[in-house]
Amino acid sequence: MFMNQKLVLIGGGHSHAIALRQWGLNPLPDVDLTLISDVEQTPYSGMLPGHVAGFYSYDETHIDLRSLAKFAGAEFVGDRAIGIDLESNQVICASGQLKFDYLSLDIGSIPQTLTVPGAKEYVIPAKPVPGFLDAWYKLKQSAAAHPEQPLSIAIVGGGAGGVELALNMQSCLKEIFKDKHILEIHLIHRGKQLLSGHNDWVSKKLTKIIQQRGIKLHLQQDVTKVLADRVICQSGLEIESNHIFWVTQAAAPSWINESQLKTDNQGFILVSDTLQSISHPHIFAAGDIATMVNHQRPKAGVFAVRQGQPLFNNWQNILTQQPPQSYIPQDKYLALIGTGDHKAIASWDFLGWRSAFFWWLKDYIDRKFMNQFINL
């Protein structure tokens, strides 16, 4: 008896969201499609800083995975993947196993260096996003209930994520704290300058904005210990804080490395130009969890979005016994960094500029992306 081929997806990241929508528009017969996710609402990273600032609602910034799976004709399994058995081709979930013929992973990443003493106990990681948002909502509620009480926030990490978080948190909280001296935000970064992956103009401009807004910037400070009420740096600097947010470089969940898939030094799945694992070609990976062997790029949402269409194409190529097609990501990309005031900085190669127009452009691009998943 002929059995349907089983394509199982782990995670509802940007690449999978786009590929699932494409599947719904162009389904293949005789394929059992399954999506495993421990959340039903997946966040769109491009709009999260704006959500923190209060510019966007929760619904405007999240994709309903259950509805998307239904549109694609996929079974939605609300569970947490904790491993892969490559000998029996099974995904190991918290509450059982699921067999597959082909597997695709798009599970994002987690912040690095939670190995710092005290970090696991006391910091709030920026990822996974649901946990971060829960903590942020509670912080806002507490601040609104006690606007007379001083509040100190420490943000560890001076990349785009940490900088945007600092600016947008301040934008939101300054509406609660009418006395600007009540709120204190610290941005701690081990590097010599912010946003080292961008050009000097962008780094200097954002440094100036951070300082003008009264956010306390601590450069070349390596956090070596975290306590319940403070951050301790190698230099001896101690920063008292009520809430500590961790927005450092991306890392992979440990179970990926334990699965025997070939990974890079950070534990990300190594994939070829076809987005297939270089050690197990019946397994695909995209988004932050994947590293393209021949085209290594930053762990940024723009690349995850661009991988969605070629990922879908190669699912269908493999399932119909067609040769998979190579995908080469762009070398340069436009980064639009919101500054929490309905303005944004555009960063492209060695160029940079800040204006309200770039916020309008960012808002237009982000809403256009999200509109694909409304009323499916």
C-alpha positions as CSV (number, residue, x, y, z in Angstrom):
1,M,0.0,0.0,0.0
2,F,1.4,3.4,-1.0
3,M,2.1,5.7,2.0
4,N,2.1,9.5,1.9
5,Q,5.4,11.2,2.4
6,K,5.8,12.9,5.7
7,L,7.3,16.4,5.9
8,V,7.6,17.6,9.4
9,L,8.4,21.2,10.3
10,I,9.9,22.2,13.7
11,G,9.3,25.9,14.6
12,G,7.3,28.7,13.2
13,G,10.1,31.2,12.3
14,H,10.0,33.6,9.4
15,S,11.2,31.1,6.8
16,H,8.6,28.5,7.7
17,A,5.8,31.1,7.9
18,I,6.5,32.1,4.3
19,A,7.0,28.6,3.1
20,L,3.8,27.4,4.7
21,R,1.8,30.2,3.1
22,Q,3.3,29.2,-0.3
23,W,2.4,25.6,0.4
24,G,-1.2,26.6,1.0
25,L,-1.3,28.4,-2.3
26,N,0.5,25.5,-4.1
27,P,0.0,22.3,-2.2
28,L,1.4,18.9,-3.3
29,P,-0.8,15.8,-3.1
30,D,0.2,12.7,-1.2
31,V,2.2,14.6,1.4
32,D,1.4,14.7,5.1
33,L,2.5,18.1,6.4
34,T,3.0,18.7,10.1
35,L,4.1,21.8,12.0
36,I,5.4,21.3,15.6
37,S,5.6,24.5,17.7
38,D,5.4,25.1,21.4
39,V,3.7,28.5,20.7
40,E,0.6,29.3,18.6
41,Q,1.5,32.9,18.1
42,T,5.0,33.5,16.5
43,P,6.5,37.0,16.7
44,Y,7.7,39.0,13.7
45,S,11.1,40.3,14.8
46,G,11.0,43.4,12.7
47,M,8.1,44.9,14.6
48,L,9.0,43.7,18.2
49,P,10.9,46.9,19.2
50,G,7.9,48.9,18.0
51,H,5.6,46.7,20.1
52,V,7.8,47.3,23.1
53,A,7.5,51.1,22.5
54,G,3.7,50.7,22.2
55,F,3.5,51.6,18.5
56,Y,2.0,48.2,17.6
57,S,-0.4,45.8,19.3
58,Y,0.3,42.2,20.1
59,D,-1.9,41.0,17.2
60,E,-0.1,43.3,14.8
61,T,3.2,41.7,15.6
62,H,2.4,38.0,15.7
63,I,1.5,35.4,13.2
64,D,-1.2,32.8,14.2
65,L,0.5,29.5,13.5
66,R,-2.6,27.4,14.0
67,S,-4.5,29.3,11.3
68,L,-1.5,29.3,9.0
69,A,-1.1,25.5,9.4
70,K,-4.8,25.1,8.6
71,F,-4.4,27.2,5.5
72,A,-1.5,25.1,4.4
73,G,-3.4,21.8,5.1
74,A,-0.9,21.0,7.8
75,E,-1.5,19.3,11.2
76,F,-0.6,21.6,14.0
77,V,1.1,19.9,16.9
78,G,1.4,22.1,20.0
79,D,4.5,20.6,21.6
80,R,8.1,21.4,22.3
81,A,10.8,19.6,20.3
82,I,13.7,18.4,22.5
83,G,15.6,16.2,20.1
84,I,15.9,14.3,16.9
85,D,16.6,10.5,16.5
86,L,18.3,10.3,13.1
87,E,18.5,6.5,13.2
88,S,14.7,6.1,13.3
89,N,13.9,9.5,11.7
90,Q,11.8,10.7,14.6
91,V,11.4,14.1,16.2
92,I,11.4,13.7,20.0
93,C,9.0,16.0,21.7
94,A,8.2,16.7,25.3
95,S,5.2,14.5,25.1
96,G,6.0,11.9,22.5
97,Q,7.7,11.1,19.1
98,L,6.8,12.0,15.6
99,K,8.1,10.1,12.5
100,F,9.2,11.9,9.4
101,D,10.6,11.2,5.9
102,Y,11.8,14.8,5.5
103,L,12.4,17.4,8.3
104,S,12.7,21.2,8.3
105,L,13.9,23.3,11.2
106,D,13.3,27.0,11.7
107,I,13.5,27.5,15.5
108,G,15.4,30.7,15.8
109,S,18.2,31.1,18.4
110,I,18.8,31.9,22.0
111,P,21.2,34.5,23.6
112,Q,24.7,33.4,24.1
113,T,26.7,33.4,27.4
114,L,23.9,32.5,29.8
115,T,26.9,30.6,31.3
116,V,27.8,33.8,33.2
117,P,27.3,33.0,36.9
118,G,23.9,34.1,38.0
119,A,22.6,34.8,34.5
120,K,20.3,31.8,34.3
121,E,18.7,32.7,37.6
122,Y,18.4,36.5,37.3
123,V,18.4,37.7,33.7
124,I,15.6,38.0,31.2
125,P,16.8,36.7,27.8
126,A,15.5,38.5,24.7
127,K,14.8,35.1,23.2
128,P,12.6,33.1,23.3
129,V,10.4,36.1,22.7
130,P,7.3,34.9,24.6
131,G,9.2,34.8,27.9
132,F,10.7,38.2,27.2
133,L,7.3,39.7,26.5
134,D,5.8,38.2,29.6
135,A,8.5,39.9,31.7
136,W,8.1,43.2,29.8
137,Y,4.4,43.3,30.3
138,K,4.8,42.6,34.1
139,L,7.4,45.3,34.3
140,K,5.1,47.8,32.6
141,Q,2.2,46.9,34.8
142,S,4.3,47.3,38.0
143,A,5.7,50.7,36.8
144,A,2.2,51.9,36.0
145,A,1.0,50.8,39.4
146,H,3.9,52.6,41.2
147,P,5.1,55.5,39.0
148,E,6.6,57.2,42.1
149,Q,9.1,54.3,42.6
150,P,12.5,54.6,41.0
151,L,13.2,51.9,38.3
152,S,16.6,50.8,37.0
153,I,16.9,48.6,33.9
154,A,20.2,47.0,32.6
155,I,20.4,45.8,29.1
156,V,23.5,43.6,28.2
157,G,24.4,43.7,24.6
158,G,25.2,46.6,22.2
159,G,24.2,45.2,18.9
160,A,21.1,46.4,17.0
161,G,18.8,44.3,19.3
162,G,20.1,45.8,22.5
163,V,20.2,49.4,21.2
164,E,16.6,49.2,19.8
165,L,15.4,47.6,23.1
166,A,17.0,50.4,25.2
167,L,15.5,53.2,23.0
168,N,12.0,51.6,22.7
169,M,11.8,50.7,26.4
170,Q,12.6,54.2,27.3
171,S,10.1,55.6,24.8
172,C,7.3,53.5,26.4
173,L,8.3,54.0,30.1
174,K,8.8,57.8,29.9
175,E,5.1,58.1,29.3
176,I,4.6,56.4,32.8
177,F,7.4,58.2,34.6
178,K,6.7,61.9,34.3
179,D,9.8,62.6,36.4
180,K,12.7,61.6,34.1
181,H,15.0,61.0,37.2
182,I,12.7,58.1,38.3
183,L,13.8,55.9,35.3
184,E,17.4,54.8,34.7
185,I,18.4,52.6,31.8
186,H,21.9,51.1,31.4
187,L,23.3,49.7,28.2
188,I,26.3,47.4,28.7
189,H,28.5,46.3,25.9
190,R,31.8,44.5,25.9
191,G,33.0,46.1,22.6
192,K,34.6,49.4,21.9
193,Q,31.6,50.7,20.0
194,L,27.9,49.9,19.5
195,L,26.7,47.9,16.4
196,S,30.1,46.7,15.4
197,G,28.5,44.9,12.4
198,H,27.5,48.3,10.9
199,N,29.5,51.2,9.5
200,D,31.1,53.9,11.7
201,W,28.5,56.5,11.0
202,V,25.6,54.3,12.2
203,S,27.6,53.3,15.3
204,K,28.5,56.9,16.2
205,K,25.0,58.2,15.4
206,L,23.3,55.7,17.7
207,T,25.9,56.3,20.4
208,K,25.0,60.0,20.3
209,I,21.3,59.3,20.4
210,I,21.7,56.9,23.3
211,Q,23.6,59.5,25.3
212,Q,21.3,62.4,24.3
213,R,18.3,60.4,25.7
214,G,20.0,60.0,29.0
215,I,20.6,56.2,28.7
216,K,23.8,55.3,30.6
217,L,26.2,53.7,28.2
218,H,29.0,51.4,29.5
219,L,31.4,50.3,26.7
220,Q,34.2,47.7,27.0
221,Q,32.5,46.2,30.0
222,D,32.5,42.4,30.2
223,V,29.8,41.1,32.5
224,T,31.2,38.3,34.7
225,K,28.5,37.9,37.4
226,V,24.8,38.6,37.8
227,L,23.1,39.0,41.2
228,A,19.4,39.5,41.8
229,D,19.9,43.3,42.0
230,R,23.0,44.1,40.1
231,V,25.4,43.3,37.2
232,I,29.1,42.9,38.1
233,C,31.7,43.6,35.4
234,Q,35.3,42.4,35.0
235,S,36.6,45.9,35.5
236,G,35.0,46.0,39.0
237,L,32.0,48.1,37.9
238,E,28.8,47.2,39.6
239,I,25.5,48.4,38.2
240,E,22.4,48.2,40.4
241,S,19.3,47.1,38.5
242,N,15.7,46.0,39.2
243,H,15.6,44.1,35.8
244,I,18.4,42.7,33.7
245,F,17.8,42.0,30.0
246,W,20.2,39.8,28.0
247,V,20.5,40.7,24.3
248,T,23.8,39.1,23.3
249,Q,25.0,37.2,20.3
250,A,22.9,34.3,19.0
251,A,23.4,30.7,20.1
252,A,21.7,27.4,19.2
253,P,19.8,25.1,21.6
254,S,22.0,22.3,23.0
255,W,19.8,19.5,21.6
256,I,20.7,20.5,18.0
257,N,24.4,19.7,18.7
258,E,23.4,16.5,20.5
259,S,21.4,15.3,17.4
260,Q,24.5,14.4,15.4
261,L,23.6,16.9,12.7
262,K,26.8,18.6,11.4
263,T,27.0,22.0,13.1
264,D,29.4,25.0,13.2
265,N,31.3,26.0,16.3
266,Q,28.3,27.8,17.7
267,G,26.0,24.8,17.3
268,F,24.1,26.0,14.3
269,I,23.1,23.5,11.6
270,L,25.5,23.6,8.6
271,V,23.5,23.7,5.3
272,S,24.4,23.7,1.7
273,D,23.2,26.3,-0.9
274,T,20.0,24.2,-1.1
275,L,19.3,24.8,2.6
276,Q,19.8,21.0,3.2
277,S,21.9,19.7,6.1
278,I,25.4,18.9,4.7
279,S,25.4,15.7,6.8
280,H,21.7,14.6,6.4
281,P,20.2,16.0,3.1
282,H,16.7,14.8,4.0
283,I,16.8,17.5,6.7
284,F,16.4,21.3,5.9
285,A,17.2,24.2,8.1
286,A,16.6,28.0,7.7
287,G,16.6,31.2,9.7
288,D,18.9,31.8,12.6
289,I,19.3,28.0,13.4
290,A,21.1,27.5,10.0
291,T,24.5,28.5,8.8
292,M,25.1,28.4,5.1
293,V,28.5,26.8,4.6
294,N,29.3,28.8,1.4
295,H,27.5,32.1,2.3
296,Q,27.8,32.9,6.0
297,R,25.6,35.9,6.9
298,P,24.6,37.7,10.2
299,K,21.8,36.1,12.2
300,A,19.3,38.7,11.0
301,G,15.6,38.5,10.2
302,V,16.1,39.8,6.6
303,F,17.9,36.6,5.7
304,A,15.3,34.4,7.3
305,V,12.6,36.1,5.3
306,R,14.5,35.8,2.0
307,Q,15.0,32.0,2.7
308,G,11.3,31.3,2.8
309,Q,10.7,31.0,-0.9
310,P,13.7,28.9,-1.8
311,L,13.0,26.7,1.2
312,F,9.5,26.0,-0.1
313,N,10.8,25.4,-3.6
314,N,13.3,22.8,-2.4
315,W,10.7,21.0,-0.2
316,Q,8.6,20.5,-3.3
317,N,11.6,19.6,-5.5
318,I,12.7,16.9,-3.1
319,L,9.2,15.5,-2.7
320,T,8.7,15.3,-6.4
321,Q,12.2,13.8,-7.1
322,Q,13.4,17.0,-8.8
323,P,16.9,18.3,-8.2
324,P,17.0,21.0,-5.5
325,Q,18.0,24.5,-6.6
326,S,20.8,26.6,-5.1
327,Y,20.1,29.8,-3.3
328,I,22.7,32.5,-2.8
329,P,21.8,35.3,-0.3
330,Q,22.6,38.9,-1.0
331,D,26.0,40.2,0.2
332,K,24.6,43.6,1.4
333,Y,21.3,44.4,2.9
334,L,19.4,47.5,4.1
335,A,19.0,47.6,7.9
336,L,16.3,49.9,9.3
337,I,16.9,50.5,13.0
338,G,14.0,52.2,14.8
339,T,15.0,54.9,17.4
340,G,11.8,54.9,19.4
341,D,10.6,58.2,18.2
342,H,8.9,57.4,14.9
343,K,12.3,57.8,13.1
344,A,14.7,55.2,11.9
345,I,18.3,54.9,10.8
346,A,19.0,53.3,7.4
347,S,22.3,51.3,7.3
348,W,23.6,50.1,4.0
349,D,27.2,49.1,3.6
350,F,29.2,52.2,4.4
351,L,26.2,54.5,4.1
352,G,23.8,55.7,6.9
353,W,21.0,58.2,7.4
354,R,18.3,59.0,9.9
355,S,14.9,60.4,9.2
356,A,11.1,60.0,9.7
357,F,10.9,58.7,6.1
358,F,12.9,55.6,7.0
359,W,10.5,54.9,9.9
360,W,7.7,55.2,7.4
361,L,9.5,52.8,5.0
362,K,10.2,50.3,7.8
363,D,6.6,50.5,8.9
364,Y,5.4,49.9,5.3
365,I,7.8,46.9,4.7
366,D,6.8,45.3,8.1
367,R,3.1,45.8,7.6
368,K,3.3,44.4,4.1
369,F,5.0,41.3,5.4
370,M,2.5,40.7,8.1
371,N,-0.5,41.4,5.8
372,Q,0.4,38.1,4.0
373,F,-0.9,36.2,7.0
374,I,-4.1,38.1,7.7
375,N,-7.4,36.5,6.8
376,L,-5.9,33.4,5.3
